[in-house]
Amino acid sequence: MSPEGKAATSAVLVVDGGGRNGLAETRPVVDVAVGILIDGEGRYLLTTRPPGKAYAGYWEFPGGKLEAGESVEQALRRELQEEIGVTIGPAMAWRDTVVDYPHALVRLHFCQVRSWTGDLHMHEGQAFSWQRLPVSCSPVLPGTLPVLAWLSENPDKA
């Protein structure tokens, strides 16, 4: 169940391109830059989806859509400043995956971030939590689940 008491709508995870069951997808792909912020204690920052957005209240790594002409890193810098009030240092591109949600086909570009300045301030009314694996917050956004698995399988790569 979702935080609002509604049954969650599932998403189909599509890794390494393609569409549902490998068939060509006719919907446009929305590119999203996602930051895996890792603090000095090895914890990961998770935030909730803001009220009024799809999957509101679900936990995810912060980030947002790329605007026309933006690189993944530029979008990530802009989104994290706008959404959580921090200015990031280097963003290391890590993994990409595609998630087919009922509302959008999304290509997630995950970047690891180990340095930033500024204090966390949730500008869109989200909650945040620094987590270790396995995470204790719930529910977790479907597109976040593979990343948590990758991190648990390869802790030295995080």
Phi, psi and chi 1 to 4 in degrees:
 res  aa     phi    psi   chi1   chi2   chi3   chi4
   1 MET       -  147.4  -74.0  -71.5 -160.1      -
   2 SER   -78.9  167.9   72.9      -      -      -
   3 PRO   -59.6  -24.2  -24.0   32.3      -      -
   4 GLU   -86.4    0.4  -63.5   81.3   27.1      -
   5 GLY    87.1    7.4      -      -      -      -
   6 LYS   -94.8  150.0  -59.6  175.2 -171.5  167.2
   7 ALA   -65.1  135.8      -      -      -      -
   8 ALA   -71.8  142.8      -      -      -      -
   9 THR   -90.5  130.5  -54.2      -      -      -
  10 SER   -78.2  162.8   64.6      -      -      -
  11 ALA  -125.2  151.5      -      -      -      -
  12 VAL  -101.4  122.6  176.0      -      -      -
  13 LEU   -86.9  127.9  179.6   64.8      -      -
  14 VAL  -122.7  111.6 -177.7      -      -      -
  15 VAL   -98.4  141.6 -178.4      -      -      -
  16 ASP    63.7   43.7  -61.6  -34.5      -      -
  17 GLY    84.3 -176.5      -      -      -      -
  18 GLY    83.7  180.0      -      -      -      -
  19 GLY  -120.1 -160.6      -      -      -      -
  20 ARG   -56.6  126.9  -77.3 -167.3 -177.9  121.8
  21 ASN    53.6   29.4  -59.6  -40.2      -      -
  22 GLY    80.0    1.4      -      -      -      -
  23 LEU   -81.2  153.7  -58.5  174.3      -      -
  24 ALA   -61.5  135.9      -      -      -      -
  25 GLU   -97.8  133.5 -177.4   59.5   57.4      -
  26 THR   -94.0  -15.8   57.8      -      -      -
  27 ARG   -79.2  148.6  -64.4 -172.1  -61.1  157.6
  28 PRO   -67.4  149.5   20.8  -28.0      -      -
  29 VAL   -91.5  131.7  175.6      -      -      -
  30 VAL   -98.5  120.0  176.9      -      -      -
  31 ASP   -86.4  132.0  -75.6  -67.3      -      -
  32 VAL  -130.7  130.7  174.2      -      -      -
  33 ALA   -90.6  130.7      -      -      -      -
  34 VAL  -126.6  130.7 -177.6      -      -      -
  35 GLY  -102.0  124.1      -      -      -      -
  36 ILE   -98.4   92.8  -58.2  171.3      -      -
  37 LEU   -80.6  125.4  -83.7   68.0      -      -
  38 ILE  -119.6  118.7  -53.8  167.5      -      -
  39 ASP   -84.7  177.7   73.5    4.2      -      -
  40 GLY   -63.4  -16.0      -      -      -      -
  41 GLU   -97.5    5.1  -62.8  175.8   30.6      -
  42 GLY    80.3   16.1      -      -      -      -
  43 ARG   -90.5  156.4  -60.5  177.1  -58.6  172.1
  44 TYR  -111.1  139.4  -53.6   99.3      -      -
  45 LEU   -86.4  123.4  178.6   68.2      -      -
  46 LEU  -117.7  144.1  -68.6  174.1      -      -
  47 THR  -128.7  159.8   61.2      -      -      -
  48 THR   -88.7  153.9   55.4      -      -      -
  49 ARG   -67.5  137.0  -59.5  -91.4  -53.9  150.3
  50 PRO   -66.0  154.1  -18.1   29.1      -      -
  51 PRO   -56.4  141.9  -21.2   30.6      -      -
  52 GLY    88.8  -10.2      -      -      -      -
  53 LYS  -101.1  161.3  -69.2 -165.1  176.2 -179.6
  54 ALA   -54.9  139.3      -      -      -      -
  55 TYR    60.3   33.5  -70.7   89.6      -      -
  56 ALA   -51.8  134.9      -      -      -      -
  57 GLY    89.3  -11.7      -      -      -      -
  58 TYR   -77.1  148.2  -82.6   68.2      -      -
  59 TRP   -87.3  140.2  -69.7   89.4      -      -
  60 GLU  -154.4  170.5   66.6  177.8   -9.1      -
  61 PHE   -81.2  142.5  -67.7  101.1      -      -
  62 PRO   -72.4  155.8   26.1  -32.9      -      -
  63 GLY   162.2 -163.2      -      -      -      -
  64 GLY  -178.1  178.5      -      -      -      -
  65 LYS   -66.9  144.3  -64.0  176.9 -168.6  172.0
  66 LEU   -75.8  138.5  -84.6   68.7      -      -
  67 GLU   -93.1  162.9  -67.1 -177.9   -5.6      -
  68 ALA   -52.8  129.0      -      -      -      -
  69 GLY    82.9   -3.8      -      -      -      -
  70 GLU   -86.4  144.6  -85.3 -174.4  -37.6      -
  71 SER   -82.3  168.6   68.9      -      -      -
  72 VAL   -59.0  -45.9  169.6      -      -      -
  73 GLU   -65.1  -40.5 -173.6  169.0  -10.1      -
  74 GLN   -61.6  -44.7  -71.2  168.1  -27.7      -
  75 ALA   -63.2  -42.3      -      -      -      -
  76 LEU   -62.6  -44.0 -173.1   59.9      -      -
  77 ARG   -57.8  -48.6  -70.8 -178.1 -176.7  -71.5
  78 ARG   -63.7  -49.5  177.0 -176.1   50.6   74.0
  79 GLU   -62.3  -42.7  -73.1  -75.0  -13.0      -
  80 LEU   -70.0  -31.7  -66.7 -175.7      -      -
  81 GLN   -67.8  -46.4 -178.3   62.9   52.2      -
  82 GLU   -67.3  -42.3  -69.9  172.4    2.8      -
  83 GLU   -87.3  -41.3  -70.2 -176.9   10.0      -
  84 ILE  -124.8    2.3   64.8  172.5      -      -
  85 GLY    77.1   20.0      -      -      -      -
  86 VAL  -116.2  151.5  -62.7      -      -      -
  87 THR  -107.0  118.2  -58.7      -      -      -
  88 ILE   -85.5  154.0   61.8  170.5      -      -
  89 GLY   -83.3 -146.3      -      -      -      -
  90 PRO   -60.1  140.3  -20.4   30.2      -      -
  91 ALA  -113.8  115.4      -      -      -      -
  92 MET   -92.7  113.9 -176.0 -176.7   83.3      -
  93 ALA   -58.1  134.7      -      -      -      -
  94 TRP  -123.4  -64.5 -174.1   47.7      -      -
  95 ARG  -145.9  154.9  -66.4 -164.1 -177.5 -156.9
  96 ASP  -122.9  149.1  -67.1  -12.0      -      -
  97 THR  -152.0  160.8 -167.7      -      -      -
  98 VAL  -115.7  134.4  175.9      -      -      -
  99 VAL  -123.8  129.5 -179.8      -      -      -
 100 ASP   -99.4   93.1 -171.0   -7.0      -      -
 101 TYR   -87.9  157.9  -71.1  105.3      -      -
 102 PRO   -58.6  -31.7  -25.7   34.2      -      -
 103 HIS   -92.1  -15.1   69.6  -77.3      -      -
 104 ALA  -169.9  150.1      -      -      -      -
 105 LEU   -97.0  117.3 -177.3   62.2      -      -
 106 VAL  -121.1  129.6 -178.7      -      -      -
 107 ARG  -100.8  116.1 -178.9  179.4  -60.0  116.2
 108 LEU   -96.9  125.0  -58.8  169.0      -      -
 109 HIS  -106.8  102.2  -57.6  -86.9      -      -
 110 PHE   -87.2  130.2  -66.5   99.9      -      -
 111 CYS  -126.6  138.9  -60.1      -      -      -
 112 GLN   -90.0  136.4  -67.0 -177.0   13.5      -
 113 VAL  -130.7  122.8  177.7      -      -      -
 114 ARG  -113.3   -6.7  -65.4  179.3 -179.8  -84.3
 115 SER  -140.3  143.6   66.3      -      -      -
 116 TRP  -161.2  163.0   56.8   88.9      -      -
 117 THR  -123.7  155.8   57.8      -      -      -
 118 GLY   100.6  158.4      -      -      -      -
 119 ASP   -94.6  143.8  -66.2  -34.8      -      -
 120 LEU   -61.4  129.1  -69.2  174.3      -      -
 121 HIS  -142.1  114.9 -179.5   78.0      -      -
 122 MET   -81.1   94.7  -57.0  -66.2  114.2      -
 123 HIS   -71.1  -15.8  -66.7  -74.5      -      -
 124 GLU  -112.7   18.5  -63.7 -177.9  -13.4      -
 125 GLY    78.6   17.0      -      -      -      -
 126 GLN   -79.0  164.0  -34.8   87.3  -58.7      -
 127 ALA   -98.4  160.6      -      -      -      -
 128 PHE  -139.3  158.2   74.2   91.7      -      -
 129 SER  -154.3  134.8  180.0      -      -      -
 130 TRP   -87.6  123.9  -72.0  101.6      -      -
 131 GLN  -124.7  150.6  -66.5  -78.4  -51.4      -
 132 ARG  -109.2  163.5  -64.1 -175.4 -171.1  -77.3
 133 LEU   -85.1  139.9  -62.2  175.4      -      -
 134 PRO   -74.1  146.5   28.2  -32.2      -      -
 135 VAL   -69.9  150.3  -61.0      -      -      -
 136 SER  -104.8   -5.6   60.3      -      -      -
 137 CYS   -87.3  152.8   51.0      -      -      -
 138 SER  -157.3  148.9  175.9      -      -      -
 139 PRO   -80.6  154.4   31.0  -34.6      -      -
 140 VAL  -102.1  135.8  175.1      -      -      -
 141 LEU   -58.6  136.1 -167.6   66.3      -      -
 142 PRO   -51.3  -39.0  -29.5   36.5      -      -
 143 GLY   -69.4  -14.2      -      -      -      -
 144 THR   -87.2  -26.4  -60.7      -      -      -
 145 LEU   -57.2  -44.5  -65.7  172.0      -      -
 146 PRO   -62.0  -35.8  -16.9   24.9      -      -
 147 VAL   -64.9  -42.5  178.5      -      -      -
 148 LEU   -61.1  -39.0  -63.3  174.2      -      -
 149 ALA   -65.8  -44.7      -      -      -      -
 150 TRP   -60.2  -43.1  -64.4  -29.1      -      -
 151 LEU   -64.7  -39.4  -69.2  168.3      -      -
 152 SER   -71.8  -31.2   67.6      -      -      -
 153 GLU   -76.8  -26.9  -68.4  166.1    6.0      -
 154 ASN  -133.6   61.4  -58.7  -63.4      -      -
 155 PRO   -60.5  -28.5   19.2  -27.5      -      -
 156 ASP   -76.3  -13.3   57.5  -35.1      -      -
 157 LYS   -90.4   -9.5  -55.2  -93.5 -178.2  178.5
 158 ALA   -83.9      -      -      -      -      -
